[in-house]
């Protein structure tokens, strides 16, 4: 009752001053009543009133002066108040008045309990003022920029160095690597034939195991093909007043050419705007992207967070800054070019509510709107179709660790903070976080929703992107094998083996490709007697078997993905998978070199290169996954 009366007072205040009409207020009141929101939040979300006017009205009702927090002195000695306290309790020391009283900005109602908490934290009775919550965020960034940068960059490493990729190899791994290389050199000098035979067998088996595991997991995922994960009737009946607050993080860098599309794509989400906060994370030096985004006139629930400059300049560091300001119960990551299905957030909410607290994340499928643009986009689409439509559901079906994709990860915020956020030194922070969740006894699932994005159209751009991904898989493998016994004890042997086969096996597979291809060509071009010294017949046949079977398995699952998405024109392109893997191999060796020379370098992927300006006639429709029409 008290809240309703306060809402009416706010509404009447705004009407009396001509800021909103009575009919608009009545409509907003009905929405607030149906969704469990506040009238003020609803009015701001529909653009009926701006956030500053609402805050001034609240200040009058609560008897507090209004202040523009961003204009406050940034150098004030706040008596040791750290940024964690400021963000958690939502108050900020601003300045001292002439009588020595400390001025503190609030963004919430100054209840007796809140007044007492602030006074207790400061050790003195402050003079309270009210600030707009968006202005408040900017003031926190201005005041605590260096501290926020350090928390985002070094927070995970400071809490748990063993989980951070800041150090490439721990001591025992370095010693083991050196000893292994020395033994390999000695063995090569003393018994070169035996070394070549052993390496050939190991490389071939690594290839077969890596591809075989993906094939096996995909077949398990096929069992879920006709399982309805989200009951359409339950989804349609989900009332707005049961929906929680949701945070959307959009890290962007050098995306001025496409960021305007982001506004329309995310504006189409079927979720109450007053329960949604979209935080666009812009690097401090990227003024061009911010200007382009602001010029697109984003809705009131879209706000900008400036990521403080400093190394490493990576997407996970930006996401960690965004996590500091997130106020939602759940959180999702989208990239600038993403087009998620409108009901994706609601499906995630249902998935979280149907599971226990151990479900920390759900992954939506990714696919491409420009699949038919060139051979590379076709192969990219085949790969993503089998990966997200079969591989990940298969891993979930078996309760295995799931390496997340770079976007459309929906998190339970409490669980994400428990995990320590993202590792800014890992260039596939998403895959690492999925494995880290499993290593901590938490679970990652998938939902039957798709986010469409732009497939890479450029071969050099593809190699840059894949070299980063593969390097990140190598980083993740090294990080989680630092304490293998703990990993087995907490995650279990099955989870550990699946992690090794998938995250460790993927780079190993791509590194093995040129060796096996070279051996295959040699078997065709050279006389068998010329190969017999280094490659006895049984070794050659075993290598060819591994290459042939492994390649056939991956061709098959690629074709499966095309059928699932009803992209029948792509099915025969699955036969080109061995050629596609040559690109992966180039990227893998580049990633391995960068792991040695610059492990934390973030190879930027250029977006907005596609020539497709509207969707193809058929995006593919695997049932519940794909909407009837999607506009990029």
ABEGO torsion letter per residue (X at the ends): XAAAAAAAAAAAAAAAAGABBAAAAAAAAAAAAAAGBBAAAAAAAAGABBAAAAAAAAAAAAGBBBBBAAABBAABBAGGBBAAAAAAAGBBBABBBAAGBBBBBBABBBBAAAAAAAAAAAGBBBBBBBBBAAAAAAAAAAAAAAAAAAAAAAAAAAABAAABAABABBAAAAAAAAAAAAAAAAAAAABAAAAAAAAAAAAAAAAAAAAAAAAAAAAAAAAAAABBABBAAAAAABBAAABBBBBBBBBBBGAAAAAAAAAAAAAABBBBAAABBBBBBBBAABAAAAAAAAAAGBBAABBBBBBBBEOBBBAAAAAAAAAAABABABBBBBBAABBBBAAAAAAAAAAAAABBAABABBBBBBBBAAAAABAAAAAAAAAAAAAAAAAAAAAAAAGBBBBBBABGBBBBAAAAAAAGEBBAABABAAAAAAAAAAAAGBBBBBBBBBBBBBBBABAAAAAAAAAAAAAAAAAAAAAAAABAAAAAAAAEAAAAAAAAAAAAAAAAAAAAAAAAAAAAAAAAABBAAAAAAABBAAAAAAAAAAAAAAAAAAAAAAAAAAAAAGBAAAAAAAAAAAAAAAAAAAAAAAAAAAAAABAABBBBBBBGABABABBBABAEBAEAABBABBBX
